[in-house]
């Protein structure tokens, strides 16, 4: 997965979060790794520079664990550039 593909996955997760607010915000490392067929460590290596550059922010998402209990896990949300938003209008 390239950094551009990761940004696309985060962008899609933003759209999904707006359409289904009950699913929580953003996408988890595990969800990204599963969809890209990569390890969680590989995804984290791509996320770190994006976090430092301010392109991505950390959020919280409630998910059901294997034991049926809810857990709050870290998820990642793409920060839309205001210049990009204005250009889309």
Biopython code that builds the backbone (N, CA, C, O; Angstrom):
import numpy as np
from Bio.PDB.StructureBuilder import StructureBuilder

atoms = [
    (1, "UNK", "N", (0.851, -1.180, 0.000)),
    (1, "UNK", "CA", (0.000, 0.000, 0.000)),
    (1, "UNK", "C", (0.887, 1.230, 0.000)),
    (1, "UNK", "O", (1.823, 1.336, 0.792)),
    (2, "UNK", "N", (0.591, 2.136, -0.875)),
    (2, "UNK", "CA", (1.325, 3.387, -0.930)),
    (2, "UNK", "C", (0.645, 4.407, -0.022)),
    (2, "UNK", "O", (-0.469, 4.193, 0.456)),
    (3, "UNK", "N", (1.334, 5.513, 0.202)),
    (3, "UNK", "CA", (0.755, 6.577, 1.013)),
    (3, "UNK", "C", (-0.515, 7.123, 0.353)),
    (3, "UNK", "O", (-1.479, 7.459, 1.041)),
    (4, "UNK", "N", (-0.514, 7.208, -0.971)),
    (4, "UNK", "CA", (-1.701, 7.695, -1.689)),
    (4, "UNK", "C", (-2.880, 6.744, -1.502)),
    (4, "UNK", "O", (-4.012, 7.193, -1.322)),
    (5, "UNK", "N", (-2.630, 5.448, -1.542)),
    (5, "UNK", "CA", (-3.698, 4.465, -1.337)),
    (5, "UNK", "C", (-4.242, 4.544, 0.085)),
    (5, "UNK", "O", (-5.441, 4.386, 0.313)),
    (6, "UNK", "N", (-3.349, 4.787, 1.035)),
    (6, "UNK", "CA", (-3.783, 4.938, 2.422)),
    (6, "UNK", "C", (-4.654, 6.181, 2.571)),
    (6, "UNK", "O", (-5.667, 6.147, 3.269)),
    (7, "UNK", "N", (-4.274, 7.265, 1.928)),
    (7, "UNK", "CA", (-5.099, 8.481, 1.962)),
    (7, "UNK", "C", (-6.463, 8.224, 1.341)),
    (7, "UNK", "O", (-7.473, 8.726, 1.834)),
    (8, "UNK", "N", (-6.502, 7.442, 0.260)),
    (8, "UNK", "CA", (-7.789, 7.104, -0.361)),
    (8, "UNK", "C", (-8.665, 6.294, 0.590)),
    (8, "UNK", "O", (-9.873, 6.517, 0.666)),
    (9, "UNK", "N", (-8.055, 5.352, 1.318)),
    (9, "UNK", "CA", (-8.805, 4.543, 2.283)),
    (9, "UNK", "C", (-9.356, 5.416, 3.404)),
    (9, "UNK", "O", (-10.489, 5.222, 3.844)),
    (10, "UNK", "N", (-8.565, 6.368, 3.864)),
    (10, "UNK", "CA", (-9.020, 7.285, 4.912)),
    (10, "UNK", "C", (-10.124, 8.198, 4.391)),
    (10, "UNK", "O", (-11.078, 8.496, 5.110)),
    (11, "UNK", "N", (-9.998, 8.635, 3.156)),
    (11, "UNK", "CA", (-11.033, 9.482, 2.545)),
    (11, "UNK", "C", (-12.350, 8.708, 2.444)),
    (11, "UNK", "O", (-13.417, 9.245, 2.741)),
    (12, "UNK", "N", (-12.266, 7.449, 2.024)),
    (12, "UNK", "CA", (-13.471, 6.609, 1.935)),
    (12, "UNK", "C", (-14.083, 6.389, 3.313)),
    (12, "UNK", "O", (-15.306, 6.371, 3.453)),
    (13, "UNK", "N", (-13.238, 6.220, 4.333)),
    (13, "UNK", "CA", (-13.732, 6.039, 5.701)),
    (13, "UNK", "C", (-14.447, 7.299, 6.179)),
    (13, "UNK", "O", (-15.445, 7.204, 6.894)),
    (14, "UNK", "N", (-13.952, 8.485, 5.795)),
    (14, "UNK", "CA", (-14.622, 9.735, 6.154)),
    (14, "UNK", "C", (-16.012, 9.787, 5.551)),
    (14, "UNK", "O", (-16.967, 10.179, 6.221)),
    (15, "UNK", "N", (-16.133, 9.392, 4.285)),
    (15, "UNK", "CA", (-17.428, 9.392, 3.608)),
    (15, "UNK", "C", (-18.362, 8.399, 4.290)),
    (15, "UNK", "O", (-19.533, 8.703, 4.516)),
    (16, "UNK", "N", (-17.852, 7.216, 4.618)),
    (16, "UNK", "CA", (-18.652, 6.192, 5.286)),
    (16, "UNK", "C", (-19.114, 6.660, 6.663)),
    (16, "UNK", "O", (-20.247, 6.392, 7.063)),
    (17, "UNK", "N", (-18.249, 7.353, 7.383)),
    (17, "UNK", "CA", (-18.608, 7.835, 8.722)),
    (17, "UNK", "C", (-19.746, 8.849, 8.644)),
    (17, "UNK", "O", (-20.613, 8.888, 9.517)),
    (18, "UNK", "N", (-19.736, 9.675, 7.586)),
    (18, "UNK", "CA", (-20.833, 10.635, 7.433)),
    (18, "UNK", "C", (-22.137, 9.929, 7.077)),
    (18, "UNK", "O", (-23.211, 10.343, 7.512)),
    (19, "UNK", "N", (-22.039, 8.866, 6.286)),
    (19, "UNK", "CA", (-23.233, 8.130, 5.862)),
    (19, "UNK", "C", (-23.774, 7.237, 6.975)),
    (19, "UNK", "O", (-24.986, 7.053, 7.090)),
    (20, "UNK", "N", (-22.877, 6.679, 7.800)),
    (20, "UNK", "CA", (-23.258, 5.759, 8.874)),
    (20, "UNK", "C", (-22.630, 6.211, 10.189)),
    (20, "UNK", "O", (-21.656, 5.605, 10.635)),
    (21, "UNK", "N", (-23.153, 7.247, 10.815)),
    (21, "UNK", "CA", (-22.518, 7.782, 12.027)),
    (21, "UNK", "C", (-22.463, 6.790, 13.187)),
    (21, "UNK", "O", (-21.638, 6.948, 14.088)),
    (22, "UNK", "N", (-23.321, 5.776, 13.182)),
    (22, "UNK", "CA", (-23.293, 4.788, 14.262)),
    (22, "UNK", "C", (-22.060, 3.882, 14.192)),
    (22, "UNK", "O", (-21.700, 3.254, 15.188)),
    (23, "UNK", "N", (-21.415, 3.811, 13.033)),
    (23, "UNK", "CA", (-20.225, 2.978, 12.872)),
    (23, "UNK", "C", (-18.996, 3.595, 13.518)),
    (23, "UNK", "O", (-17.962, 2.936, 13.628)),
    (24, "UNK", "N", (-19.088, 4.834, 13.941)),
    (24, "UNK", "CA", (-17.944, 5.502, 14.538)),
    (24, "UNK", "C", (-17.203, 6.306, 13.498)),
    (24, "UNK", "O", (-17.576, 6.348, 12.325)),
    (25, "UNK", "N", (-16.163, 6.931, 13.948)),
    (25, "UNK", "CA", (-15.422, 7.844, 13.086)),
    (25, "UNK", "C", (-14.103, 7.223, 12.660)),
    (25, "UNK", "O", (-13.397, 6.637, 13.481)),
    (26, "UNK", "N", (-13.770, 7.344, 11.393)),
    (26, "UNK", "CA", (-12.473, 6.915, 10.906)),
    (26, "UNK", "C", (-12.367, 5.425, 10.651)),
    (26, "UNK", "O", (-13.367, 4.711, 10.588)),
    (27, "UNK", "N", (-11.149, 4.981, 10.508)),
    (27, "UNK", "CA", (-10.844, 3.594, 10.196)),
    (27, "UNK", "C", (-9.671, 3.153, 11.066)),
    (27, "UNK", "O", (-8.721, 3.910, 11.265)),
    (28, "UNK", "N", (-9.738, 1.954, 11.571)),
    (28, "UNK", "CA", (-8.686, 1.456, 12.467)),
    (28, "UNK", "C", (-7.525, 0.889, 11.652)),
    (28, "UNK", "O", (-7.663, 0.605, 10.462)),
    (29, "UNK", "N", (-6.398, 0.732, 12.306)),
    (29, "UNK", "CA", (-5.227, 0.130, 11.666)),
    (29, "UNK", "C", (-5.563, -1.289, 11.198)),
    (29, "UNK", "O", (-5.172, -1.694, 10.103)),
    (30, "UNK", "N", (-6.278, -2.030, 12.020)),
    (30, "UNK", "CA", (-6.645, -3.401, 11.663)),
    (30, "UNK", "C", (-7.517, -3.427, 10.422)),
    (30, "UNK", "O", (-7.314, -4.264, 9.542)),
    (31, "UNK", "N", (-8.493, -2.516, 10.336)),
    (31, "UNK", "CA", (-9.359, -2.450, 9.156)),
    (31, "UNK", "C", (-8.555, -2.105, 7.903)),
    (31, "UNK", "O", (-8.779, -2.682, 6.839)),
    (32, "UNK", "N", (-7.619, -1.164, 8.032)),
    (32, "UNK", "CA", (-6.776, -0.809, 6.885)),
    (32, "UNK", "C", (-5.899, -1.978, 6.471)),
    (32, "UNK", "O", (-5.761, -2.273, 5.284)),
    (33, "UNK", "N", (-5.304, -2.644, 7.460)),
    (33, "UNK", "CA", (-4.424, -3.776, 7.160)),
    (33, "UNK", "C", (-5.188, -4.903, 6.484)),
    (33, "UNK", "O", (-4.695, -5.508, 5.532)),
    (34, "UNK", "N", (-6.385, -5.185, 6.971)),
    (34, "UNK", "CA", (-7.200, -6.243, 6.368)),
    (34, "UNK", "C", (-7.572, -5.917, 4.926)),
    (34, "UNK", "O", (-7.495, -6.777, 4.049)),
    (35, "UNK", "N", (-7.975, -4.677, 4.687)),
    (35, "UNK", "CA", (-8.404, -4.313, 3.336)),
    (35, "UNK", "C", (-7.235, -4.235, 2.362)),
    (35, "UNK", "O", (-7.413, -4.464, 1.165)),
    (36, "UNK", "N", (-6.039, -3.913, 2.857)),
    (36, "UNK", "CA", (-4.869, -3.798, 1.984)),
    (36, "UNK", "C", (-4.027, -5.072, 1.952)),
    (36, "UNK", "O", (-3.056, -5.166, 1.202)),
    (37, "UNK", "N", (-4.409, -6.049, 2.775)),
    (37, "UNK", "CA", (-3.654, -7.302, 2.864)),
    (37, "UNK", "C", (-2.203, -7.046, 3.284)),
    (37, "UNK", "O", (-1.267, -7.628, 2.736)),
    (38, "UNK", "N", (-2.045, -6.160, 4.270)),
    (38, "UNK", "CA", (-0.737, -5.832, 4.829)),
    (38, "UNK", "C", (-0.765, -6.038, 6.329)),
    (38, "UNK", "O", (-1.821, -6.273, 6.917)),
    (39, "UNK", "N", (0.396, -5.950, 6.941)),
    (39, "UNK", "CA", (0.448, -6.063, 8.397)),
    (39, "UNK", "C", (0.115, -4.711, 9.032)),
    (39, "UNK", "O", (0.218, -3.665, 8.392)),
    (40, "UNK", "N", (-0.276, -4.758, 10.274)),
    (40, "UNK", "CA", (-0.577, -3.531, 11.009)),
    (40, "UNK", "C", (0.665, -2.650, 11.119)),
    (40, "UNK", "O", (0.563, -1.424, 11.076)),
    (41, "UNK", "N", (1.835, -3.267, 11.260)),
    (41, "UNK", "CA", (3.078, -2.488, 11.342)),
    (41, "UNK", "C", (3.348, -1.712, 10.060)),
    (41, "UNK", "O", (3.816, -0.575, 10.110)),
    (42, "UNK", "N", (3.058, -2.316, 8.916)),
    (42, "UNK", "CA", (3.253, -1.615, 7.650)),
    (42, "UNK", "C", (2.327, -0.406, 7.547)),
    (42, "UNK", "O", (2.731, 0.655, 7.072)),
    (43, "UNK", "N", (1.096, -0.570, 7.989)),
    (43, "UNK", "CA", (0.136, 0.536, 7.974)),
    (43, "UNK", "C", (0.612, 1.646, 8.908)),
    (43, "UNK", "O", (0.560, 2.823, 8.552)),
    (44, "UNK", "N", (1.073, 1.279, 10.093)),
    (44, "UNK", "CA", (1.542, 2.288, 11.057)),
    (44, "UNK", "C", (2.727, 3.075, 10.500)),
    (44, "UNK", "O", (2.839, 4.277, 10.737)),
    (45, "UNK", "N", (3.621, 2.396, 9.753)),
    (45, "UNK", "CA", (4.762, 3.091, 9.151)),
    (45, "UNK", "C", (4.299, 4.161, 8.166)),
    (45, "UNK", "O", (4.934, 5.210, 8.048)),
    (46, "UNK", "N", (3.203, 3.906, 7.461)),
    (46, "UNK", "CA", (2.657, 4.902, 6.544)),
    (46, "UNK", "C", (1.930, 6.008, 7.304)),
    (46, "UNK", "O", (1.957, 7.167, 6.890)),
    (47, "UNK", "N", (1.285, 5.660, 8.406)),
    (47, "UNK", "CA", (0.506, 6.647, 9.162)),
    (47, "UNK", "C", (1.374, 7.667, 9.896)),
    (47, "UNK", "O", (1.014, 8.841, 9.973)),
    (48, "UNK", "N", (2.500, 7.237, 10.428)),
    (48, "UNK", "CA", (3.318, 8.139, 11.260)),
    (48, "UNK", "C", (3.674, 9.455, 10.561)),
    (48, "UNK", "O", (3.456, 10.521, 11.136)),
    (49, "UNK", "N", (4.218, 9.413, 9.335)),
    (49, "UNK", "CA", (4.536, 10.701, 8.706)),
    (49, "UNK", "C", (3.301, 11.535, 8.392)),
    (49, "UNK", "O", (3.368, 12.764, 8.397)),
    (50, "UNK", "N", (2.180, 10.886, 8.119)),
    (50, "UNK", "CA", (0.950, 11.614, 7.840)),
    (50, "UNK", "C", (0.433, 12.314, 9.100)),
    (50, "UNK", "O", (-0.080, 13.431, 9.033)),
    (51, "UNK", "N", (0.574, 11.647, 10.240)),
    (51, "UNK", "CA", (0.186, 12.264, 11.515)),
    (51, "UNK", "C", (1.062, 13.477, 11.803)),
    (51, "UNK", "O", (0.564, 14.527, 12.209)),
    (52, "UNK", "N", (2.365, 13.328, 11.593)),
    (52, "UNK", "CA", (3.291, 14.438, 11.852)),
    (52, "UNK", "C", (3.042, 15.611, 10.915)),
    (52, "UNK", "O", (3.211, 16.767, 11.301)),
    (53, "UNK", "N", (2.640, 15.311, 9.686)),
    (53, "UNK", "CA", (2.387, 16.366, 8.704)),
    (53, "UNK", "C", (1.019, 17.009, 8.877)),
    (53, "UNK", "O", (0.706, 17.993, 8.206)),
    (54, "UNK", "N", (0.200, 16.462, 9.774)),
    (54, "UNK", "CA", (-1.117, 17.034, 10.016)),
    (54, "UNK", "C", (-2.159, 16.640, 8.982)),
    (54, "UNK", "O", (-3.196, 17.295, 8.876)),
    (55, "UNK", "N", (-1.909, 15.588, 8.221)),
    (55, "UNK", "CA", (-2.871, 15.129, 7.217)),
    (55, "UNK", "C", (-3.919, 14.192, 7.812)),
    (55, "UNK", "O", (-4.991, 13.996, 7.240)),
    (56, "UNK", "N", (-3.595, 13.621, 8.962)),
    (56, "UNK", "CA", (-4.455, 12.629, 9.613)),
    (56, "UNK", "C", (-4.539, 12.974, 11.094)),
    (56, "UNK", "O", (-3.581, 13.470, 11.686)),
    (57, "UNK", "N", (-5.690, 12.707, 11.675)),
    (57, "UNK", "CA", (-5.820, 12.881, 13.124)),
    (57, "UNK", "C", (-6.335, 11.583, 13.739)),
    (57, "UNK", "O", (-6.963, 10.764, 13.070)),
    (58, "UNK", "N", (-6.056, 11.420, 15.013)),
    (58, "UNK", "CA", (-6.500, 10.237, 15.747)),
    (58, "UNK", "C", (-7.879, 10.516, 16.330)),
    (58, "UNK", "O", (-8.144, 11.600, 16.849)),
    (59, "UNK", "N", (-8.746, 9.521, 16.234)),
    (59, "UNK", "CA", (-10.090, 9.608, 16.806)),
    (59, "UNK", "C", (-10.327, 8.338, 17.618)),
    (59, "UNK", "O", (-9.446, 7.485, 17.716)),
    (60, "UNK", "N", (-11.479, 8.221, 18.180)),
    (60, "UNK", "CA", (-11.867, 7.023, 18.928)),
    (60, "UNK", "C", (-13.087, 6.396, 18.277)),
    (60, "UNK", "O", (-13.971, 7.095, 17.780)),
    (61, "UNK", "N", (-13.125, 5.085, 18.285)),
    (61, "UNK", "CA", (-14.215, 4.352, 17.666)),
    (61, "UNK", "C", (-14.604, 3.212, 18.590)),
    (61, "UNK", "O", (-13.735, 2.499, 19.092)),
    (62, "UNK", "N", (-15.903, 3.029, 18.823)),
    (62, "UNK", "CA", (-16.378, 1.916, 19.649)),
    (62, "UNK", "C", (-16.580, 0.702, 18.763)),
    (62, "UNK", "O", (-17.246, 0.773, 17.730)),
    (63, "UNK", "N", (-15.998, -0.414, 19.180)),
    (63, "UNK", "CA", (-16.123, -1.647, 18.417)),
    (63, "UNK", "C", (-16.447, -2.796, 19.356)),
    (63, "UNK", "O", (-16.097, -2.769, 20.536)),
    (64, "UNK", "N", (-17.108, -3.790, 18.826)),
    (64, "UNK", "CA", (-17.441, -4.974, 19.611)),
    (64, "UNK", "C", (-16.270, -5.943, 19.534)),
    (64, "UNK", "O", (-15.807, -6.282, 18.446)),
    (65, "UNK", "N", (-15.793, -6.390, 20.698)),
    (65, "UNK", "CA", (-14.723, -7.369, 20.755)),
    (65, "UNK", "C", (-15.252, -8.779, 20.540)),
    (65, "UNK", "O", (-16.462, -8.989, 20.457)),
    (66, "UNK", "N", (-14.355, -9.729, 20.451)),
    (66, "UNK", "CA", (-14.740, -11.123, 20.235)),
    (66, "UNK", "C", (-15.600, -11.655, 21.368)),
    (66, "UNK", "O", (-16.396, -12.573, 21.171)),
    (67, "UNK", "N", (-15.443, -11.080, 22.554)),
    (67, "UNK", "CA", (-16.224, -11.535, 23.711)),
    (67, "UNK", "C", (-17.573, -10.827, 23.824)),
    (67, "UNK", "O", (-18.318, -11.058, 24.777)),
    (68, "UNK", "N", (-17.891, -9.963, 22.850)),
    (68, "UNK", "CA", (-19.178, -9.290, 22.837)),
    (68, "UNK", "C", (-19.222, -7.969, 23.586)),
    (68, "UNK", "O", (-20.258, -7.305, 23.598)),
    (69, "UNK", "N", (-18.131, -7.579, 24.205)),
    (69, "UNK", "CA", (-18.113, -6.305, 24.914)),
    (69, "UNK", "C", (-17.605, -5.208, 23.991)),
    (69, "UNK", "O", (-16.851, -5.458, 23.051)),
    (70, "UNK", "N", (-18.038, -3.987, 24.283)),
    (70, "UNK", "CA", (-17.591, -2.845, 23.486)),
    (70, "UNK", "C", (-16.262, -2.334, 24.007)),
    (70, "UNK", "O", (-16.023, -2.295, 25.214)),
    (71, "UNK", "N", (-15.407, -1.947, 23.085)),
    (71, "UNK", "CA", (-14.117, -1.367, 23.424)),
    (71, "UNK", "C", (-13.935, -0.091, 22.606)),
    (71, "UNK", "O", (-14.444, 0.028, 21.492)),
    (72, "UNK", "N", (-13.216, 0.836, 23.169)),
    (72, "UNK", "CA", (-12.870, 2.042, 22.434)),
    (72, "UNK", "C", (-11.470, 1.837, 21.879)),
    (72, "UNK", "O", (-10.530, 1.548, 22.619)),
    (73, "UNK", "N", (-11.344, 1.990, 20.572)),
    (73, "UNK", "CA", (-10.059, 1.784, 19.914)),
    (73, "UNK", "C", (-9.689, 3.039, 19.130)),
    (73, "UNK", "O", (-10.551, 3.847, 18.782)),
    (74, "UNK", "N", (-8.416, 3.186, 18.862)),
    (74, "UNK", "CA", (-7.947, 4.322, 18.062)),
    (74, "UNK", "C", (-8.343, 4.112, 16.607)),
    (74, "UNK", "O", (-8.249, 3.011, 16.064)),
    (75, "UNK", "N", (-8.783, 5.192, 16.001)),
    (75, "UNK", "CA", (-9.071, 5.173, 14.569)),
    (75, "UNK", "C", (-8.446, 6.428, 13.974)),
    (75, "UNK", "O", (-8.035, 7.333, 14.700)),
    (76, "UNK", "N", (-8.381, 6.472, 12.668)),
    (76, "UNK", "CA", (-7.684, 7.565, 11.996)),
    (76, "UNK", "C", (-8.608, 8.213, 10.985)),
    (76, "UNK", "O", (-9.315, 7.539, 10.235)),
    (77, "UNK", "N", (-8.587, 9.550, 10.983)),
    (77, "UNK", "CA", (-9.469, 10.339, 10.139)),
    (77, "UNK", "C", (-8.609, 11.270, 9.304)),
    (77, "UNK", "O", (-7.702, 11.922, 9.821)),
    (78, "UNK", "N", (-8.896, 11.329, 8.020)),
    (78, "UNK", "CA", (-8.212, 12.235, 7.111)),
    (78, "UNK", "C", (-8.669, 13.657, 7.385)),
    (78, "UNK", "O", (-9.868, 13.919, 7.488)),
    (79, "UNK", "N", (-7.730, 14.564, 7.502)),
    (79, "UNK", "CA", (-8.045, 15.983, 7.673)),
    (79, "UNK", "C", (-8.063, 16.585, 6.281)),
    (79, "UNK", "O", (-7.037, 16.677, 5.607)),
    (80, "UNK", "N", (-9.256, 16.992, 5.867)),
    (80, "UNK", "CA", (-9.393, 17.587, 4.540)),
    (80, "UNK", "C", (-8.731, 18.956, 4.526)),
    (80, "UNK", "O", (-8.944, 19.774, 5.420)),
    (81, "UNK", "N", (-7.947, 19.185, 3.524)),
    (81, "UNK", "CA", (-7.291, 20.477, 3.346)),
    (81, "UNK", "C", (-8.344, 21.512, 2.963)),
    (81, "UNK", "O", (-9.158, 21.264, 2.075)),
    (82, "UNK", "N", (-8.336, 22.663, 3.619)),
    (82, "UNK", "CA", (-9.343, 23.687, 3.337)),
    (82, "UNK", "C", (-9.242, 24.183, 1.898)),
    (82, "UNK", "O", (-10.260, 24.545, 1.307)),
    (83, "UNK", "N", (-8.055, 24.209, 1.326)),
    (83, "UNK", "CA", (-7.903, 24.638, -0.065)),
    (83, "UNK", "C", (-8.580, 23.646, -0.991)),
    (83, "UNK", "O", (-9.178, 24.040, -1.993)),
    (84, "UNK", "N", (-8.494, 22.363, -0.668)),
    (84, "UNK", "CA", (-9.132, 21.325, -1.478)),
    (84, "UNK", "C", (-10.649, 21.451, -1.364)),
    (84, "UNK", "O", (-11.361, 21.313, -2.359)),
    (85, "UNK", "N", (-11.145, 21.713, -0.153)),
    (85, "UNK", "CA", (-12.584, 21.872, 0.051)),
    (85, "UNK", "C", (-13.116, 23.053, -0.760)),
    (85, "UNK", "O", (-14.171, 22.956, -1.386)),
    (86, "UNK", "N", (-12.378, 24.176, -0.746)),
    (86, "UNK", "CA", (-12.827, 25.354, -1.475)),
    (86, "UNK", "C", (-12.819, 25.091, -2.988)),
    (86, "UNK", "O", (-13.701, 25.565, -3.704)),
    (87, "UNK", "N", (-11.845, 24.351, -3.464)),
    (87, "UNK", "CA", (-11.745, 24.053, -4.895)),
    (87, "UNK", "C", (-12.888, 23.155, -5.357)),
    (87, "UNK", "O", (-13.304, 23.231, -6.513)),
    (88, "UNK", "N", (-13.402, 22.298, -4.459)),
    (88, "UNK", "CA", (-14.496, 21.394, -4.806)),
    (88, "UNK", "C", (-15.824, 22.126, -4.940)),
    (88, "UNK", "O", (-16.738, 21.634, -5.600)),
    (89, "UNK", "N", (-15.939, 23.303, -4.316)),
    (89, "UNK", "CA", (-17.200, 24.047, -4.332)),
    (89, "UNK", "C", (-17.430, 24.733, -5.624)),
    (89, "UNK", "O", (-18.449, 25.402, -5.796)),
]
sb = StructureBuilder()
sb.init_structure("model")
sb.init_model(0)
sb.init_chain("A")
sb.init_seg("    ")
for serial, (resi, resn, name, xyz) in enumerate(atoms, 1):
    if name == "N":
        sb.init_residue(resn, " ", resi, " ")
    sb.init_atom(name, np.array(xyz, "f"), 0.0, 1.0, " ", f" {name:<3s}", serial, name[0])
structure = sb.get_structure()
